[in-house]
Amino acid sequence: FRRHGDHPLCIETPPVSVTLVLTDGRRCAHRVVKPSTPMRPQQDVIRHPPDRHRWVGGWLALLTFSVFLNCLWTPFLWEDEHFILNNTFLTSWRFVPALITQNMLAGSGFETNYYRPIQAITHFLDVQLWGYHAWGHHLTNVLCHTLLAVSLFGVLRRLTSTWPAVIAAAVFSLHPLQSQAVAYLPGRGDLLALLCGCQGLLAFPTHRGRSLLWAALAMLSKEN
């Protein structure tokens, strides 16, 4: 074994002794043959293209987070009062079963068809972690949207090459209409449903059980 050029490992073929023998047993000629080109392992010859999707996805995440960072200074608005501020189910761990089994606004005294247990649990965790500081709740929305942008990029990479995928993901993630889901706290259900859906597509078909789990979480994030 020895180094050869850019390859860290090459196999040097040993000299081959060739002897010609006639049918009557007499030796006719003897020659030592040495290959001029060493044999290289097959896996060392194959060149793989550079994997750029990791840093491209990282830049997409950084760009998405930076664009929506100003949402952190947004106070509680409109339906935040019913979804978060006056929702007694978000105040204690003993209400977690009610969050899972009842409608989204039951803790505020409303009867609706908003069955979103995954979204309700995220609001509950926000209250436990950030209290009633609006910036912490908005930070969760921005992080969810950032993860959604990267997940969508991963899904699109399965359909096309890196650059068309990142352009399409960026157009979707940075479109001004997304502020309705990112800056508006009750819009978190849209973010969670899409995020879980993309994760399910990424898990399929190699992990079908995991894919079905993500699909179930997506349906439990928003009812429509």
VOPAGU-2260 file (C-alpha; in pm, 1 decimal, decimal comma):
REM VOPAGU-2260
SITE   aa  ch    i         X         Y         Z
SITE  PHE   A    0       0,0       0,0       0,0
SITE  ARG   A    1     119,6     352,8     -72,4
SITE  ARG   A    2       3,3     705,3    -136,8
SITE  HIS   A    3     -54,1     798,2    -499,0
SITE  GLY   A    4    -146,7    1150,1    -611,9
SITE  ASP   A    5    -462,4    1283,2    -443,0
SITE  HIS   A    6    -571,5     936,8    -332,3
SITE  PRO   A    7    -476,7     848,8      24,6
SITE  LEU   A    8    -474,4     475,2     -50,4
SITE  CYS   A    9    -378,2     281,4    -359,8
SITE  ILE   A   10    -309,7     -86,6    -417,4
SITE  GLU   A   11      18,8    -155,9    -593,6
SITE  THR   A   12     -17,4    -469,9    -804,7
SITE  PRO   A   13     281,6    -705,4    -756,6
SITE  PRO   A   14     491,1    -814,4   -1056,8
SITE  VAL   A   15     361,3   -1116,1   -1246,5
SITE  SER   A   16     596,1   -1391,9   -1366,5
SITE  VAL   A   17     490,1   -1538,0   -1702,6
SITE  THR   A   18     647,0   -1864,9   -1830,7
SITE  LEU   A   19     560,2   -2028,4   -2164,0
SITE  VAL   A   20     583,8   -2406,7   -2161,1
SITE  LEU   A   21     562,0   -2622,1   -2475,3
SITE  THR   A   22     358,4   -2939,2   -2493,2
SITE  ASP   A   23     669,5   -3160,3   -2452,9
SITE  GLY   A   24     752,9   -2990,5   -2122,8
SITE  ARG   A   25    1037,3   -2773,0   -2247,3
SITE  ARG   A   26    1042,9   -2416,8   -2113,7
SITE  CYS   A   27    1021,4   -2171,6   -2404,0
SITE  ALA   A   28    1035,6   -1824,6   -2248,3
SITE  HIS   A   29    1026,7   -1653,2   -1913,8
SITE  ARG   A   30     928,1   -1291,6   -1859,5
SITE  VAL   A   31     838,0   -1076,1   -1561,2
SITE  VAL   A   32     546,9    -841,4   -1628,8
SITE  LYS   A   33     492,8    -538,9   -1402,1
SITE  PRO   A   34     178,1    -328,8   -1444,5
SITE  SER   A   35     254,9      34,2   -1512,2
SITE  THR   A   36     -60,3     171,4   -1346,0
SITE  PRO   A   37    -150,8      80,1    -987,7
SITE  MET   A   38    -500,9     -37,0    -913,8
SITE  ARG   A   39    -712,6     194,6    -700,7
SITE  PRO   A   40   -1003,3     100,8    -480,5
SITE  GLN   A   41   -1332,9     160,0    -658,6
SITE  GLN   A   42   -1480,3     363,0    -376,3
SITE  ASP   A   43   -1180,9     597,0    -385,8
SITE  VAL   A   44   -1232,3     674,4    -753,3
SITE  ILE   A   45   -1597,4     777,5    -722,9
SITE  ARG   A   46   -1632,3    1148,8    -667,3
SITE  HIS   A   47   -1939,8    1282,7    -487,0
SITE  PRO   A   48   -2067,3    1635,0    -562,9
SITE  PRO   A   49   -2037,5    1882,6    -275,4
SITE  ASP   A   50   -2334,8    1876,6     -41,9
SITE  ARG   A   51   -2453,1    2236,6     -31,7
SITE  HIS   A   52   -2808,3    2194,6      91,0
SITE  ARG   A   53   -2707,8    2220,8     457,7
SITE  TRP   A   54   -2562,9    2566,7     444,6
SITE  VAL   A   55   -2830,3    2679,9     196,0
SITE  GLY   A   56   -3096,7    2566,8     443,3
SITE  GLY   A   57   -2910,1    2746,0     721,4
SITE  TRP   A   58   -2907,9    3072,2     528,4
SITE  LEU   A   59   -3278,9    3030,2     452,4
SITE  ALA   A   60   -3350,4    2982,7     823,1
SITE  LEU   A   61   -3143,5    3288,2     916,7
SITE  LEU   A   62   -3314,0    3503,4     652,9
SITE  THR   A   63   -3663,6    3392,7     756,8
SITE  PHE   A   64   -3595,5    3451,8    1125,7
SITE  SER   A   65   -3447,5    3796,7    1055,0
SITE  VAL   A   66   -3741,5    3911,3     841,8
SITE  PHE   A   67   -4001,5    3823,0    1105,8
SITE  LEU   A   68   -3791,4    3922,3    1405,4
SITE  ASN   A   69   -3982,1    4250,2    1440,4
SITE  CYS   A   70   -4290,1    4049,2    1542,5
SITE  LEU   A   71   -4135,8    4016,7    1888,1
SITE  TRP   A   72   -4234,1    4376,5    1966,8
SITE  THR   A   73   -4600,4    4317,6    1885,3
SITE  PRO   A   74   -4833,3    4327,8    2188,7
SITE  PHE   A   75   -5129,4    4097,6    2247,0
SITE  LEU   A   76   -5405,4    4186,8    1999,7
SITE  TRP   A   77   -5765,1    4098,7    1917,0
SITE  GLU   A   78   -5841,0    3731,3    1979,7
SITE  ASP   A   79   -5526,1    3685,5    2187,7
SITE  GLU   A   80   -5751,6    3775,5    2480,0
SITE  HIS   A   81   -5969,6    3467,7    2425,6
SITE  PHE   A   82   -5695,0    3230,6    2309,8
SITE  ILE   A   83   -5437,6    3318,7    2576,3
SITE  LEU   A   84   -5502,6    3595,8    2827,3
SITE  ASN   A   85   -5841,9    3483,8    2959,6
SITE  ASN   A   86   -5793,9    3111,7    2896,8
SITE  THR   A   87   -5787,1    2954,2    3243,8
SITE  PHE   A   88   -5682,6    2617,3    3097,2
SITE  LEU   A   89   -5336,8    2764,2    3032,6
SITE  THR   A   90   -5269,0    2849,3    3395,7
SITE  SER   A   91   -5208,5    2508,0    3553,0
SITE  TRP   A   92   -5093,0    2158,6    3465,3
SITE  ARG   A   93   -5416,6    2013,9    3604,1
SITE  PHE   A   94   -5600,4    2158,0    3303,9
SITE  VAL   A   95   -5390,5    1969,7    3047,5
SITE  PRO   A   96   -5653,5    1691,8    3003,2
SITE  ALA   A   97   -5910,3    1962,9    2930,4
SITE  LEU   A   98   -5678,9    2118,8    2671,8
SITE  ILE   A   99   -5661,1    1786,2    2490,0
SITE  THR   A  100   -6029,2    1693,8    2505,8
SITE  GLN   A  101   -6215,7    2025,2    2477,5
SITE  ASN   A  102   -6231,2    2301,4    2219,0
SITE  MET   A  103   -5961,8    2564,7    2191,1
SITE  LEU   A  104   -6158,0    2842,1    2367,4
SITE  ALA   A  105   -6330,6    2634,7    2634,6
SITE  GLY   A  106   -6099,6    2782,2    2897,5
SITE  SER   A  107   -6234,3    3128,1    2811,9
SITE  GLY   A  108   -6596,4    3016,9    2835,2
SITE  PHE   A  109   -6669,6    2985,2    2461,5
SITE  GLU   A  110   -6816,5    2692,5    2268,3
SITE  THR   A  111   -6651,6    2663,6    1927,8
SITE  ASN   A  112   -6551,1    2397,3    1676,6
SITE  TYR   A  113   -6181,7    2488,3    1719,1
SITE  TYR   A  114   -6038,0    2153,3    1819,3
SITE  ARG   A  115   -5663,2    2219,0    1818,5
SITE  PRO   A  116   -5500,2    2030,3    2106,6
SITE  ILE   A  117   -5145,2    2063,4    1969,4
SITE  GLN   A  118   -5179,4    2440,5    1935,3
SITE  ALA   A  119   -5340,0    2461,4    2279,8
SITE  ILE   A  120   -5048,9    2271,6    2434,9
SITE  THR   A  121   -4796,1    2510,2    2273,8
SITE  HIS   A  122   -4983,2    2809,9    2418,2
SITE  PHE   A  123   -4984,9    2637,4    2756,6
SITE  LEU   A  124   -4609,0    2582,2    2740,8
SITE  ASP   A  125   -4560,7    2945,8    2639,1
SITE  VAL   A  126   -4751,2    3065,2    2945,7
SITE  GLN   A  127   -4548,2    2834,9    3170,0
SITE  LEU   A  128   -4219,8    2949,3    3012,8
SITE  TRP   A  129   -4273,7    3316,9    2930,1
SITE  GLY   A  130   -4569,3    3408,5    3147,3
SITE  TYR   A  131   -4776,7    3677,0    2978,2
SITE  HIS   A  132   -4487,3    3853,0    2806,4
SITE  ALA   A  133   -4602,3    3887,6    2448,0
SITE  TRP   A  134   -4251,7    3874,0    2299,1
SITE  GLY   A  135   -4200,6    3516,0    2421,1
SITE  HIS   A  136   -4522,8    3397,2    2257,0
SITE  HIS   A  137   -4428,0    3570,6    1933,5
SITE  LEU   A  138   -4081,7    3414,9    1950,1
SITE  THR   A  139   -4242,6    3069,9    1943,9
SITE  ASN   A  140   -4437,2    3166,9    1631,1
SITE  VAL   A  141   -4124,8    3296,2    1457,2
SITE  LEU   A  142   -3930,0    2980,4    1543,0
SITE  CYS   A  143   -4213,7    2761,1    1414,7
SITE  HIS   A  144   -4218,6    2954,9    1088,4
SITE  THR   A  145   -3840,6    2926,3    1057,1
SITE  LEU   A  146   -3857,5    2549,1    1102,0
SITE  LEU   A  147   -4139,4    2538,0     847,8
SITE  ALA   A  148   -3924,2    2720,4     589,9
SITE  VAL   A  149   -3639,4    2469,7     631,4
SITE  SER   A  150   -3876,9    2171,1     627,3
SITE  LEU   A  151   -4045,3    2293,9     309,5
SITE  PHE   A  152   -3702,7    2334,9     150,4
SITE  GLY   A  153   -3625,7    1973,8     239,6
SITE  VAL   A  154   -3949,8    1853,4      79,8
SITE  LEU   A  155   -3891,3    2053,7    -239,5
SITE  ARG   A  156   -3535,0    1920,5    -267,9
SITE  ARG   A  157   -3685,2    1577,3    -326,3
SITE  LEU   A  158   -3868,5    1714,6    -630,0
SITE  THR   A  159   -3602,1    1936,4    -784,4
SITE  SER   A  160   -3245,7    2059,4    -740,4
SITE  THR   A  161   -3116,1    2279,5    -458,2
SITE  TRP   A  162   -3152,3    2627,4    -604,5
SITE  PRO   A  163   -3509,7    2598,8    -741,5
SITE  ALA   A  164   -3608,5    2442,3    -409,1
SITE  VAL   A  165   -3459,8    2719,0    -195,7
SITE  ILE   A  166   -3608,6    2991,2    -418,5
SITE  ALA   A  167   -3957,4    2840,3    -393,6
SITE  ALA   A  168   -3922,4    2793,5     -16,8
SITE  ALA   A  169   -3800,9    3152,0      23,8
SITE  VAL   A  170   -4090,3    3293,9    -180,9
SITE  PHE   A  171   -4336,3    3103,1      35,0
SITE  SER   A  172   -4170,0    3183,8     366,9
SITE  LEU   A  173   -4098,7    3553,0     306,8
SITE  HIS   A  174   -4427,3    3645,3     138,7
SITE  PRO   A  175   -4604,5    3929,6     324,0
SITE  LEU   A  176   -4919,0    3719,7     357,2
SITE  GLN   A  177   -4732,6    3495,4     600,1
SITE  SER   A  178   -4752,3    3774,6     857,2
SITE  GLN   A  179   -5115,4    3671,9     914,2
SITE  ALA   A  180   -4993,1    3341,0    1056,9
SITE  VAL   A  181   -4664,1    3455,7    1214,6
SITE  ALA   A  182   -4749,5    3790,5    1375,8
SITE  TYR   A  183   -5099,5    3676,4    1477,1
SITE  LEU   A  184   -5069,6    3434,3    1768,3
SITE  PRO   A  185   -5392,4    3238,2    1701,9
SITE  GLY   A  186   -5256,5    3176,5    1351,8
SITE  ARG   A  187   -5005,7    2934,2    1501,6
SITE  GLY   A  188   -5236,3    2649,3    1406,5
SITE  ASP   A  189   -5152,8    2706,0    1038,3
SITE  LEU   A  190   -4780,2    2699,8    1110,6
SITE  LEU   A  191   -4800,6    2381,8    1317,2
SITE  ALA   A  192   -5021,8    2200,4    1065,9
SITE  LEU   A  193   -4788,4    2279,4     775,3
SITE  LEU   A  194   -4476,5    2203,9     979,7
SITE  CYS   A  195   -4605,2    1861,6    1086,2
SITE  GLY   A  196   -4722,1    1791,7     731,1
SITE  CYS   A  197   -4377,4    1867,2     588,6
SITE  GLN   A  198   -4210,9    1650,9     851,8
SITE  GLY   A  199   -4444,2    1367,1     757,2
SITE  LEU   A  200   -4347,0    1400,2     391,0
SITE  LEU   A  201   -3978,7    1398,2     485,1
SITE  ALA   A  202   -4026,0    1079,7     687,2
SITE  PHE   A  203   -4212,4     903,8     403,4
SITE  PRO   A  204   -4153,9     640,4     266,6
SITE  THR   A  205   -3856,4     515,5     471,9
SITE  HIS   A  206   -4035,3     564,5     807,5
SITE  ARG   A  207   -4404,0     519,8     734,4
SITE  GLY   A  208   -4504,5     485,4    1097,7
SITE  ARG   A  209   -4334,5     813,8    1181,3
SITE  SER   A  210   -4494,2     971,7     876,0
SITE  LEU   A  211   -4840,8     869,7     994,6
SITE  LEU   A  212   -4764,7    1013,3    1338,3
SITE  TRP   A  213   -4669,9    1348,4    1187,3
SITE  ALA   A  214   -4989,3    1342,1     978,9
SITE  ALA   A  215   -5195,1    1286,7    1293,2
SITE  LEU   A  216   -5018,3    1576,0    1468,3
SITE  ALA   A  217   -5090,7    1798,8    1168,1
SITE  MET   A  218   -5462,7    1718,3    1186,7
SITE  LEU   A  219   -5460,2    1786,0    1562,5
SITE  SER   A  220   -5295,0    2125,5    1505,8
SITE  LYS   A  221   -5585,7    2268,4    1308,2
SITE  GLU   A  222   -5924,4    2123,2    1232,1
SITE  ASN   A  223   -5947,3    2249,5     872,6
